[in-house]
Amino acid sequence: MKAYSRHEVARAFGATLRETRRERGVSQDALAERCDFNRCYPSLLERGLRQPTLAMLLRLAGALEIQPERLVTETVGRLQEPANTATRA
Amino acid sequence: MKAYSRHEVARAFGATLRETRRERGVSQDALAERCDFNRCYPSLLERGLRQPTLAMLLRLAGALEIQPERLVTETVGRLQEPANTATRA
């Protein structure tokens, strides 16, 4: 696997988180509350302005009731999409 | 999944990283070099004194030639071990 910058990872994770949260019908505020995060934090993550630590990733997965490794797999999938390569070029 | 503290996650991840690195026969110095990390960083991670961001986790997995989700699954497995519960009690 090639090395991705933290900005690339943040953007890919943000898109994954937003999609998963919406599928689950959870608002950003509700997610923040469930995770005991500052209420701005889900928005920063979804916009790719922050990337999560592993502990935060586990907490987000718990709040969204999904396996944490799914968030990782989907993030990696987005990083490997041709569109992402095009953006970086 | 219950919410784990960042210290618990850091310890569980550190143990996972150490085991995986040793299985792969990679030294801490070599791992740091492959990841372009400060050479102290693998030791801090393995001792549970730091926890990785998602971008770092992907980079470590790449350097160890394993799927990043495996590091997550094994960390969660350690967190859920009865011994870990006992340590927390």
N, CA and C atoms of all chains as a GROMACS GRO file, in nm:
protein
  534
    1MET      N    1   0.085  -0.120   0.000
    1MET     CA    2   0.000   0.000   0.000
    1MET      C    3   0.088   0.125   0.000
    2LYS      N    4   0.056   0.219  -0.087
    2LYS     CA    5   0.138   0.339  -0.089
    2LYS      C    6   0.113   0.423   0.035
    3ALA      N    7   0.204   0.516   0.066
    3ALA     CA    8   0.188   0.601   0.183
    3ALA      C    9   0.102   0.722   0.146
    4TYR      N   10  -0.006   0.738   0.217
    4TYR     CA   11  -0.095   0.852   0.193
    4TYR      C   12  -0.066   0.960   0.296
    5SER      N   13  -0.081   1.086   0.255
    5SER     CA   14  -0.061   1.196   0.348
    5SER      C   15  -0.177   1.202   0.447
    6ARG      N   16  -0.155   1.271   0.558
    6ARG     CA   17  -0.264   1.279   0.655
    6ARG      C   18  -0.383   1.356   0.600
    7HIS      N   19  -0.358   1.446   0.505
    7HIS     CA   20  -0.470   1.520   0.445
    7HIS      C   21  -0.555   1.429   0.358
    8GLU      N   22  -0.488   1.344   0.280
    8GLU     CA   23  -0.562   1.247   0.198
    8GLU      C   24  -0.643   1.153   0.287
    9VAL      N   25  -0.579   1.105   0.392
    9VAL     CA   26  -0.648   1.012   0.483
    9VAL      C   27  -0.766   1.083   0.550
   10ALA      N   28  -0.744   1.208   0.590
   10ALA     CA   29  -0.852   1.283   0.657
   10ALA      C   30  -0.972   1.300   0.563
   11ARG      N   31  -0.945   1.332   0.436
   11ARG     CA   32  -1.056   1.351   0.342
   11ARG      C   33  -1.130   1.219   0.316
   12ALA      N   34  -1.055   1.114   0.298
   12ALA     CA   35  -1.118   0.984   0.270
   12ALA      C   36  -1.197   0.935   0.392
   13PHE      N   37  -1.141   0.955   0.510
   13PHE     CA   38  -1.213   0.914   0.631
   13PHE      C   39  -1.338   1.000   0.649
   14GLY      N   40  -1.326   1.129   0.624
   14GLY     CA   41  -1.440   1.220   0.640
   14GLY      C   42  -1.557   1.180   0.553
   15ALA      N   43  -1.528   1.146   0.428
   15ALA     CA   44  -1.635   1.104   0.336
   15ALA      C   45  -1.698   0.973   0.384
   16THR      N   46  -1.614   0.884   0.434
   16THR     CA   47  -1.665   0.756   0.486
   16THR      C   48  -1.754   0.778   0.608
   17LEU      N   49  -1.709   0.864   0.697
   17LEU     CA   50  -1.786   0.891   0.820
   17LEU      C   51  -1.920   0.954   0.786
   18ARG      N   52  -1.919   1.053   0.695
   18ARG     CA   53  -2.044   1.121   0.660
   18ARG      C   54  -2.145   1.023   0.600
   19GLU      N   55  -2.095   0.940   0.509
   19GLU     CA   56  -2.185   0.844   0.446
   19GLU      C   57  -2.242   0.745   0.549
   20THR      N   58  -2.155   0.696   0.635
   20THR     CA   59  -2.200   0.598   0.736
   20THR      C   60  -2.299   0.661   0.834
   21ARG      N   61  -2.269   0.781   0.877
   21ARG     CA   62  -2.358   0.850   0.972
   21ARG      C   63  -2.495   0.872   0.911
   22ARG      N   64  -2.497   0.915   0.783
   22ARG     CA   65  -2.626   0.940   0.718
   22ARG      C   66  -2.705   0.811   0.697
   23GLU      N   67  -2.633   0.705   0.657
   23GLU     CA   68  -2.700   0.574   0.643
   23GLU      C   69  -2.768   0.533   0.774
   24ARG      N   70  -2.702   0.569   0.882
   24ARG     CA   71  -2.753   0.530   1.013
   24ARG      C   72  -2.858   0.627   1.066
   25GLY      N   73  -2.877   0.739   0.993
   25GLY     CA   74  -2.977   0.837   1.036
   25GLY      C   75  -2.941   0.907   1.166
   26VAL      N   76  -2.812   0.931   1.187
   26VAL     CA   77  -2.764   0.996   1.309
   26VAL      C   78  -2.719   1.138   1.274
   27SER      N   79  -2.760   1.236   1.349
   27SER     CA   80  -2.716   1.374   1.323
   27SER      C   81  -2.574   1.394   1.375
   28GLN      N   82  -2.507   1.496   1.326
   28GLN     CA   83  -2.373   1.528   1.377
   28GLN      C   84  -2.378   1.556   1.527
   29ASP      N   85  -2.480   1.629   1.570
   29ASP     CA   86  -2.493   1.660   1.713
   29ASP      C   87  -2.510   1.533   1.797
   30ALA      N   88  -2.595   1.443   1.746
   30ALA     CA   89  -2.618   1.318   1.820
   30ALA      C   90  -2.491   1.235   1.826
   31LEU      N   91  -2.418   1.235   1.715
   31LEU     CA   92  -2.292   1.160   1.712
   31LEU      C   93  -2.192   1.217   1.813
   32ALA      N   94  -2.182   1.348   1.814
   32ALA     CA   95  -2.090   1.413   1.909
   32ALA      C   96  -2.129   1.377   2.052
   33GLU      N   97  -2.258   1.378   2.077
   33GLU     CA   98  -2.304   1.350   2.214
   33GLU      C   99  -2.274   1.205   2.252
   34ARG      N  100  -2.303   1.113   2.160
   34ARG     CA  101  -2.277   0.971   2.189
   34ARG      C  102  -2.130   0.943   2.214
   35CYS      N  103  -2.044   1.020   2.144
   35CYS     CA  104  -1.900   0.995   2.155
   35CYS      C  105  -1.836   1.078   2.267
   36ASP      N  106  -1.915   1.167   2.325
   36ASP     CA  107  -1.862   1.260   2.424
   36ASP      C  108  -1.752   1.349   2.362
   37PHE      N  109  -1.776   1.391   2.239
   37PHE     CA  110  -1.686   1.482   2.166
   37PHE      C  111  -1.744   1.623   2.170
   38ASN      N  112  -1.659   1.720   2.151
   38ASN     CA  113  -1.708   1.856   2.125
   38ASN      C  114  -1.802   1.850   2.005
   39ARG      N  115  -1.908   1.930   2.007
   39ARG     CA  116  -2.008   1.916   1.901
   39ARG      C  117  -1.958   1.959   1.764
   40CYS      N  118  -1.848   2.032   1.757
   40CYS     CA  119  -1.789   2.070   1.627
   40CYS      C  120  -1.710   1.955   1.565
   41TYR      N  121  -1.675   1.857   1.646
   41TYR     CA  122  -1.576   1.760   1.600
   41TYR      C  123  -1.623   1.671   1.484
   42PRO      N  124  -1.747   1.620   1.487
   42PRO     CA  125  -1.790   1.540   1.371
   42PRO      C  126  -1.783   1.618   1.240
   43SER      N  127  -1.820   1.746   1.244
   43SER     CA  128  -1.814   1.827   1.122
   43SER      C  129  -1.669   1.845   1.074
   44LEU      N  130  -1.578   1.868   1.166
   44LEU     CA  131  -1.436   1.882   1.128
   44LEU      C  132  -1.385   1.752   1.064
   45LEU      N  133  -1.424   1.640   1.123
   45LEU     CA  134  -1.382   1.511   1.068
   45LEU      C  135  -1.443   1.492   0.929
   46GLU      N  136  -1.572   1.517   0.915
   46GLU     CA  137  -1.639   1.489   0.787
   46GLU      C  138  -1.588   1.580   0.676
   47ARG      N  139  -1.544   1.698   0.712
   47ARG     CA  140  -1.489   1.788   0.610
   47ARG      C  141  -1.340   1.760   0.584
   48GLY      N  142  -1.287   1.662   0.650
   48GLY     CA  143  -1.147   1.625   0.627
   48GLY      C  144  -1.048   1.723   0.687
   49LEU      N  145  -1.095   1.799   0.786
   49LEU     CA  146  -1.006   1.897   0.850
   49LEU      C  147  -0.936   1.840   0.972
   50ARG      N  148  -0.984   1.724   1.017
   50ARG     CA  149  -0.916   1.650   1.124
   50ARG      C  150  -0.917   1.504   1.084
   51GLN      N  151  -0.821   1.429   1.135
   51GLN     CA  152  -0.828   1.284   1.121
   51GLN      C  153  -0.832   1.224   1.261
   52PRO      N  154  -0.900   1.111   1.275
   52PRO     CA  155  -0.919   1.056   1.409
   52PRO      C  156  -0.797   0.980   1.459
   53THR      N  157  -0.780   0.978   1.591
   53THR     CA  158  -0.690   0.881   1.650
   53THR      C  159  -0.763   0.746   1.652
   54LEU      N  160  -0.688   0.641   1.682
   54LEU     CA  161  -0.750   0.508   1.688
   54LEU      C  162  -0.860   0.504   1.794
   55ALA      N  163  -0.838   0.565   1.909
   55ALA     CA  164  -0.941   0.563   2.015
   55ALA      C  165  -1.068   0.633   1.969
   56MET      N  166  -1.052   0.743   1.895
   56MET     CA  167  -1.169   0.813   1.844
   56MET      C  168  -1.241   0.730   1.739
   57LEU      N  169  -1.165   0.664   1.655
   57LEU     CA  170  -1.225   0.578   1.554
   57LEU      C  171  -1.308   0.468   1.620
   58LEU      N  172  -1.257   0.408   1.726
   58LEU     CA  173  -1.332   0.302   1.795
   58LEU      C  174  -1.460   0.358   1.856
   59ARG      N  175  -1.449   0.479   1.908
   59ARG     CA  176  -1.566   0.540   1.972
   59ARG      C  177  -1.673   0.574   1.868
   60LEU      N  178  -1.629   0.629   1.753
   60LEU     CA  179  -1.723   0.660   1.645
   60LEU      C  180  -1.793   0.534   1.597
   61ALA      N  181  -1.716   0.428   1.579
   61ALA     CA  182  -1.774   0.302   1.532
   61ALA      C  183  -1.876   0.251   1.633
   62GLY      N  184  -1.843   0.260   1.761
   62GLY     CA  185  -1.937   0.216   1.864
   62GLY      C  186  -2.066   0.298   1.858
   63ALA      N  187  -2.051   0.430   1.840
   63ALA     CA  188  -2.169   0.518   1.837
   63ALA      C  189  -2.255   0.491   1.715
   64LEU      N  190  -2.192   0.448   1.605
   64LEU     CA  191  -2.266   0.420   1.481
   64LEU      C  192  -2.303   0.272   1.470
   65GLU      N  193  -2.265   0.196   1.572
   65GLU     CA  194  -2.296   0.054   1.578
   65GLU      C  195  -2.246  -0.023   1.456
   66ILE      N  196  -2.121   0.005   1.418
   66ILE     CA  197  -2.058  -0.072   1.311
   66ILE      C  198  -1.922  -0.121   1.360
   67GLN      N  199  -1.867  -0.216   1.289
   67GLN     CA  200  -1.734  -0.266   1.322
   67GLN      C  201  -1.631  -0.159   1.286
   68PRO      N  202  -1.539  -0.127   1.377
   68PRO     CA  203  -1.440  -0.022   1.347
   68PRO      C  204  -1.357  -0.054   1.223
   69GLU      N  205  -1.328  -0.183   1.200
   69GLU     CA  206  -1.246  -0.216   1.084
   69GLU      C  207  -1.319  -0.181   0.953
   70ARG      N  208  -1.454  -0.172   0.958
   70ARG     CA  209  -1.526  -0.133   0.836
   70ARG      C  210  -1.494   0.012   0.799
   71LEU      N  211  -1.483   0.098   0.900
   71LEU     CA  212  -1.447   0.237   0.871
   71LEU      C  213  -1.308   0.243   0.806
   72VAL      N  214  -1.218   0.157   0.851
   72VAL     CA  215  -1.082   0.155   0.795
   72VAL      C  216  -1.085   0.102   0.652
   73THR      N  217  -1.154  -0.009   0.633
   73THR     CA  218  -1.160  -0.070   0.499
   73THR      C  219  -1.219   0.028   0.398
   74GLU      N  220  -1.326   0.096   0.438
   74GLU     CA  221  -1.391   0.188   0.344
   74GLU      C  222  -1.305   0.311   0.317
   75THR      N  223  -1.233   0.355   0.417
   75THR     CA  224  -1.141   0.468   0.398
   75THR      C  225  -1.031   0.430   0.298
   76VAL      N  226  -0.975   0.311   0.318
   76VAL     CA  227  -0.869   0.265   0.226
   76VAL      C  228  -0.926   0.250   0.085
   77GLY      N  229  -1.047   0.198   0.074
   77GLY     CA  230  -1.112   0.185  -0.056
   77GLY      C  231  -1.122   0.320  -0.127
   78ARG      N  232  -1.160   0.422  -0.053
   78ARG     CA  233  -1.169   0.556  -0.113
   78ARG      C  234  -1.032   0.607  -0.156
   79LEU      N  235  -0.932   0.580  -0.074
   79LEU     CA  236  -0.796   0.625  -0.109
   79LEU      C  237  -0.748   0.559  -0.237
   80GLN      N  238  -0.794   0.438  -0.259
   80GLN     CA  239  -0.746   0.363  -0.376
   80GLN      C  240  -0.830   0.387  -0.500
   81GLU      N  241  -0.940   0.461  -0.488
   81GLU     CA  242  -1.023   0.491  -0.606
   81GLU      C  243  -0.943   0.573  -0.706
   82PRO      N  244  -0.964   0.546  -0.837
   82PRO     CA  245  -0.893   0.624  -0.939
   82PRO      C  246  -0.919   0.775  -0.926
   83ALA      N  247  -1.040   0.811  -0.884
   83ALA     CA  248  -1.074   0.953  -0.869
   83ALA      C  249  -0.979   1.022  -0.771
   84ASN      N  250  -0.943   0.948  -0.666
   84ASN     CA  251  -0.852   1.004  -0.566
   84ASN      C  252  -0.714   1.027  -0.626
   85THR      N  253  -0.671   0.933  -0.707
   85THR     CA  254  -0.542   0.947  -0.775
   85THR      C  255  -0.545   1.071  -0.864
   86ALA      N  256  -0.656   1.088  -0.936
   86ALA     CA  257  -0.669   1.203  -1.025
   86ALA      C  258  -0.660   1.334  -0.947
   87THR      N  259  -0.724   1.336  -0.829
   87THR     CA  260  -0.722   1.458  -0.748
   87THR      C  261  -0.580   1.492  -0.706
   88ARG      N  262  -0.502   1.386  -0.676
   88ARG     CA  263  -0.365   1.409  -0.630
   88ARG      C  264  -0.273   1.450  -0.743
   89ALA      N  265  -0.310   1.412  -0.868
   89ALA     CA  266  -0.217   1.433  -0.979
   89ALA      C  267  -0.197   1.583  -1.008
   90MET      N  268  -2.027  -0.187   2.140
   90MET     CA  269  -1.891  -0.187   2.196
   90MET      C  270  -1.879  -0.079   2.302
   91LYS      N  271  -1.822  -0.112   2.414
   91LYS     CA  272  -1.806  -0.010   2.518
   91LYS      C  273  -1.702   0.093   2.477
   92ALA      N  274  -1.705   0.208   2.542
   92ALA     CA  275  -1.608   0.313   2.511
   92ALA      C  276  -1.480   0.287   2.591
   93TYR      N  277  -1.369   0.277   2.521
   93TYR     CA  278  -1.241   0.256   2.588
   93TYR      C  279  -1.167   0.388   2.595
   94SER      N  280  -1.091   0.407   2.700
   94SER     CA  281  -1.012   0.530   2.714
   94SER      C  282  -0.896   0.526   2.615
   95ARG      N  283  -0.841   0.644   2.587
   95ARG     CA  284  -0.729   0.645   2.493
   95ARG      C  285  -0.608   0.570   2.551
   96HIS      N  286  -0.597   0.564   2.683
   96HIS     CA  287  -0.486   0.491   2.742
   96HIS      C  288  -0.503   0.340   2.722
   97GLU      N  289  -0.624   0.294   2.739
   97GLU     CA  290  -0.652   0.151   2.715
   97GLU      C  291  -0.624   0.116   2.569
   98VAL      N  292  -0.672   0.203   2.479
   98VAL     CA  293  -0.652   0.177   2.336
   98VAL      C  294  -0.503   0.180   2.302
   99ALA      N  295  -0.432   0.276   2.360
   99ALA     CA  296  -0.288   0.287   2.331
   99ALA      C  297  -0.214   0.161   2.377
  100ARG      N  298  -0.250   0.109   2.494
  100ARG     CA  299  -0.182  -0.013   2.543
  100ARG      C  300  -0.214  -0.134   2.455
  101ALA      N  301  -0.341  -0.146   2.419
  101ALA     CA  302  -0.380  -0.261   2.336
  101ALA      C  303  -0.318  -0.251   2.197
  102PHE      N  304  -0.315  -0.131   2.142
  102PHE     CA  305  -0.253  -0.115   2.010
  102PHE      C  306  -0.103  -0.142   2.018
  103GLY      N  307  -0.041  -0.092   2.123
  103GLY     CA  308   0.104  -0.110   2.139
  103GLY      C  309   0.142  -0.257   2.142
  104ALA      N  310   0.064  -0.335   2.216
  104ALA     CA  311   0.094  -0.479   2.225
  104ALA      C  312   0.074  -0.545   2.088
  105THR      N  313  -0.029  -0.503   2.017
  105THR     CA  314  -0.055  -0.557   1.883
  105THR      C  315   0.058  -0.522   1.787
  106LEU      N  316   0.101  -0.396   1.793
  106LEU     CA  317   0.208  -0.352   1.703
  106LEU      C  318   0.337  -0.429   1.731
  107ARG      N  319   0.370  -0.441   1.860
  107ARG     CA  320   0.495  -0.511   1.895
  107ARG      C  321   0.493  -0.655   1.844
  108GLU      N  322   0.381  -0.722   1.870
  108GLU     CA  323   0.371  -0.862   1.826
  108GLU      C  324   0.382  -0.874   1.674
  109THR      N  325   0.312  -0.786   1.604
  109THR     CA  326   0.311  -0.792   1.457
  109THR      C  327   0.450  -0.761   1.402
  110ARG      N  328   0.513  -0.660   1.458
  110ARG     CA  329   0.647  -0.621   1.411
  110ARG      C  330   0.746  -0.736   1.431
  111ARG      N  331   0.739  -0.800   1.549
  111ARG     CA  332   0.831  -0.911   1.576
  111ARG      C  333   0.804  -1.030   1.484
  112GLU      N  334   0.676  -1.061   1.463
  112GLU     CA  335   0.641  -1.170   1.370
  112GLU      C  336   0.702  -1.144   1.233
  113ARG      N  337   0.706  -1.016   1.196
  113ARG     CA  338   0.756  -0.981   1.062
  113ARG      C  339   0.908  -0.967   1.060
  114GLY      N  340   0.970  -0.975   1.180
  114GLY     CA  341   1.116  -0.965   1.186
  114GLY      C  342   1.169  -0.827   1.150
  115VAL      N  343   1.093  -0.724   1.188
  115VAL     CA  344   1.133  -0.586   1.156
  115VAL      C  345   1.176  -0.518   1.287
  116SER      N  346   1.289  -0.451   1.287
  116SER     CA  347   1.332  -0.380   1.408
  116SER      C  348   1.253  -0.250   1.423
  117GLN      N  349   1.255  -0.196   1.542
  117GLN     CA  350   1.187  -0.066   1.564
  117GLN      C  351   1.249   0.043   1.477
  118ASP      N  352   1.382   0.039   1.464
  118ASP     CA  353   1.449   0.140   1.381
  118ASP      C  354   1.408   0.128   1.234
  119ALA      N  355   1.402   0.003   1.187
  119ALA     CA  356   1.364  -0.018   1.047
  119ALA      C  357   1.220   0.027   1.024
  120LEU      N  358   1.134  -0.001   1.122
  120LEU     CA  359   0.994   0.039   1.110
  120LEU      C  360   0.983   0.192   1.103
  121ALA      N  361   1.056   0.258   1.192
  121ALA     CA  362   1.054   0.405   1.192
  121ALA      C  363   1.100   0.458   1.057
  122GLU      N  364   1.204   0.398   1.005
  122GLU     CA  365   1.258   0.445   0.877
  122GLU      C  366   1.158   0.424   0.764
  123ARG      N  367   1.097   0.304   0.761
  123ARG     CA  368   1.000   0.275   0.654
  123ARG      C  369   0.881   0.370   0.660
  124CYS      N  370   0.844   0.411   0.782
  124CYS     CA  371   0.725   0.496   0.798
  124CYS      C  372   0.761   0.644   0.791
  125ASP      N  373   0.889   0.675   0.786
  125ASP     CA  374   0.934   0.813   0.793
  125ASP      C  375   0.888   0.879   0.924
  126PHE      N  376   0.901   0.801   1.032
  126PHE     CA  377   0.868   0.849   1.167
  126PHE      C  378   0.998   0.880   1.240
  127ASN      N  379   0.989   0.962   1.341
  127ASN     CA  380   1.099   0.977   1.435
  127ASN      C  381   1.133   0.839   1.491
  128ARG      N  382   1.262   0.813   1.512
  128ARG     CA  383   1.299   0.676   1.550
  128ARG      C  384   1.251   0.636   1.690
  129CYS      N  385   1.211   0.732   1.770
  129CYS     CA  386   1.153   0.700   1.902
  129CYS      C  387   1.008   0.656   1.894
  130TYR      N  388   0.944   0.687   1.783
  130TYR     CA  389   0.799   0.674   1.779
  130TYR      C  390   0.748   0.530   1.789
  131PRO      N  391   0.809   0.433   1.719
  131PRO     CA  392   0.762   0.295   1.737
  131PRO      C  393   0.769   0.248   1.882
  132SER      N  394   0.874   0.288   1.952
  132SER     CA  395   0.887   0.248   2.092
  132SER      C  396   0.777   0.312   2.177
  133LEU      N  397   0.748   0.438   2.152
  133LEU     CA  398   0.641   0.505   2.228
  133LEU      C  399   0.506   0.438   2.203
  134LEU      N  400   0.483   0.402   2.076
  134LEU     CA  401   0.358   0.332   2.043
  134LEU      C  402   0.352   0.196   2.113
  135GLU      N  403   0.461   0.121   2.104
  135GLU     CA  404   0.459  -0.017   2.157
  135GLU      C  405   0.446  -0.017   2.309
  136ARG      N  406   0.495   0.087   2.372
  136ARG     CA  407   0.481   0.094   2.518
  136ARG      C  408   0.346   0.154   2.560
  137GLY      N  409   0.263   0.186   2.462
  137GLY     CA  410   0.132   0.241   2.495
  137GLY      C  411   0.135   0.384   2.542
  138LEU      N  412   0.243   0.454   2.511
  138LEU     CA  413   0.256   0.593   2.554
  138LEU      C  414   0.202   0.690   2.450
  139ARG      N  415   0.178   0.641   2.330
  139ARG     CA  416   0.112   0.719   2.224
  139ARG      C  417   0.011   0.628   2.158
  140GLN      N  418  -0.091   0.686   2.099
  140GLN     CA  419  -0.177   0.605   2.013
  140GLN      C  420  -0.172   0.668   1.874
  141PRO      N  421  -0.188   0.585   1.771
  141PRO     CA  422  -0.169   0.637   1.635
  141PRO      C  423  -0.293   0.710   1.586
  142THR      N  424  -0.271   0.804   1.496
  142THR     CA  425  -0.382   0.856   1.415
  142THR      C  426  -0.409   0.752   1.306
  143LEU      N  427  -0.520   0.771   1.237
  143LEU     CA  428  -0.554   0.677   1.129
  143LEU      C  429  -0.446   0.677   1.020
  144ALA      N  430  -0.394   0.794   0.985
  144ALA     CA  431  -0.290   0.800   0.881
  144ALA      C  432  -0.166   0.722   0.924
  145MET      N  433  -0.129   0.733   1.052
  145MET     CA  434  -0.013   0.658   1.101
  145MET      C  435  -0.039   0.509   1.100
  146LEU      N  436  -0.161   0.472   1.138
  146LEU     CA  437  -0.196   0.330   1.138
  146LEU      C  438  -0.184   0.272   0.996
  147LEU      N  439  -0.228   0.347   0.897
  147LEU     CA  440  -0.218   0.298   0.758
  147LEU      C  441  -0.073   0.285   0.717
  148ARG      N  442   0.007   0.380   0.761
  148ARG     CA  443   0.148   0.377   0.723
  148ARG      C  444   0.220   0.259   0.790
  149LEU      N  445   0.189   0.236   0.919
  149LEU     CA  446   0.249   0.122   0.990
  149LEU      C  447   0.210  -0.010   0.922
  150ALA      N  448   0.082  -0.021   0.886
  150ALA     CA  449   0.036  -0.144   0.821
  150ALA      C  450   0.109  -0.164   0.688
  151GLY      N  451   0.124  -0.055   0.613
  151GLY     CA  452   0.196  -0.064   0.486
  151GLY      C  453   0.339  -0.111   0.507
  152ALA      N  454   0.404  -0.056   0.609
  152ALA     CA  455   0.544  -0.090   0.636
  152ALA      C  456   0.558  -0.235   0.682
  153LEU      N  457   0.454  -0.287   0.748
  153LEU     CA  458   0.458  -0.425   0.797
  153LEU      C  459   0.392  -0.522   0.698
  154GLU      N  460   0.346  -0.465   0.588
  154GLU     CA  461   0.283  -0.544   0.481
  154GLU      C  462   0.166  -0.628   0.532
  155ILE      N  463   0.080  -0.563   0.611
  155ILE     CA  464  -0.044  -0.629   0.654
  155ILE      C  465  -0.160  -0.535   0.625
  156GLN      N  466  -0.280  -0.591   0.627
  156GLN     CA  467  -0.400  -0.510   0.609
  156GLN      C  468  -0.419  -0.422   0.734
  157PRO      N  469  -0.444  -0.293   0.715
  157PRO     CA  470  -0.460  -0.205   0.831
  157PRO      C  471  -0.576  -0.248   0.922
  158GLU      N  472  -0.682  -0.303   0.861
  158GLU     CA  473  -0.796  -0.344   0.944
  158GLU      C  474  -0.757  -0.457   1.040
  159ARG      N  475  -0.650  -0.533   1.003
  159ARG     CA  476  -0.608  -0.639   1.095
  159ARG      C  477  -0.552  -0.580   1.225
  160LEU      N  478  -0.479  -0.470   1.213
  160LEU     CA  479  -0.429  -0.404   1.335
  160LEU      C  480  -0.545  -0.359   1.424
  161VAL      N  481  -0.652  -0.313   1.360
  161VAL     CA  482  -0.769  -0.265   1.436
  161VAL      C  483  -0.840  -0.384   1.502
  162THR      N  484  -0.862  -0.490   1.424
  162THR     CA  485  -0.932  -0.608   1.477
  162THR      C  486  -0.856  -0.667   1.595
  163GLU      N  487  -0.724  -0.674   1.582
  163GLU     CA  488  -0.645  -0.736   1.690
  163GLU      C  489  -0.641  -0.645   1.813
  164THR      N  490  -0.640  -0.515   1.790
  164THR     CA  491  -0.644  -0.422   1.904
  164THR      C  492  -0.776  -0.436   1.978
  165VAL      N  493  -0.886  -0.442   1.904
  165VAL     CA  494  -1.018  -0.458   1.968
  165VAL      C  495  -1.024  -0.591   2.042
  166GLY      N  496  -0.968  -0.694   1.980
  166GLY     CA  497  -0.964  -0.825   2.046
  166GLY      C  498  -0.895  -0.818   2.182
  167ARG      N  499  -0.782  -0.747   2.186
  167ARG     CA  500  -0.711  -0.733   2.313
  167ARG      C  501  -0.792  -0.656   2.415
  168LEU      N  502  -0.861  -0.551   2.367
  168LEU     CA  503  -0.942  -0.471   2.458
  168LEU      C  504  -1.054  -0.554   2.520
  169GLN      N  505  -1.101  -0.652   2.444
  169GLN     CA  506  -1.215  -0.732   2.491
  169GLN      C  507  -1.173  -0.854   2.570
  170GLU      N  508  -1.043  -0.878   2.580
  170GLU     CA  509  -0.997  -0.994   2.657
  170GLU      C  510  -1.033  -0.975   2.804
  171PRO      N  511  -1.072  -1.087   2.872
  171PRO     CA  512  -1.105  -1.077   3.015
  171PRO      C  513  -0.991  -1.016   3.096
  172ALA      N  514  -0.867  -1.045   3.058
  172ALA     CA  515  -0.752  -0.992   3.134
  172ALA      C  516  -0.752  -0.840   3.134
  173ASN      N  517  -0.795  -0.783   3.021
  173ASN     CA  518  -0.799  -0.638   3.012
  173ASN      C  519  -0.904  -0.582   3.107
  174THR      N  520  -1.018  -0.652   3.114
  174THR     CA  521  -1.123  -0.612   3.206
  174THR      C  522  -1.071  -0.614   3.349
  175ALA      N  523  -0.997  -0.722   3.379
  175ALA     CA  524  -0.944  -0.736   3.514
  175ALA      C  525  -0.849  -0.621   3.548
  176THR      N  526  -0.766  -0.583   3.448
  176THR     CA  527  -0.671  -0.475   3.472
  176THR      C  528  -0.743  -0.344   3.502
  177ARG      N  529  -0.856  -0.328   3.432
  177ARG     CA  530  -0.932  -0.203   3.451
  177ARG      C  531  -1.008  -0.200   3.583
  178ALA      N  532  -1.041  -0.320   3.635
  178ALA     CA  533  -1.130  -0.324   3.753
  178ALA      C  534  -1.062  -0.265   3.876
   0.00000   0.00000   0.00000
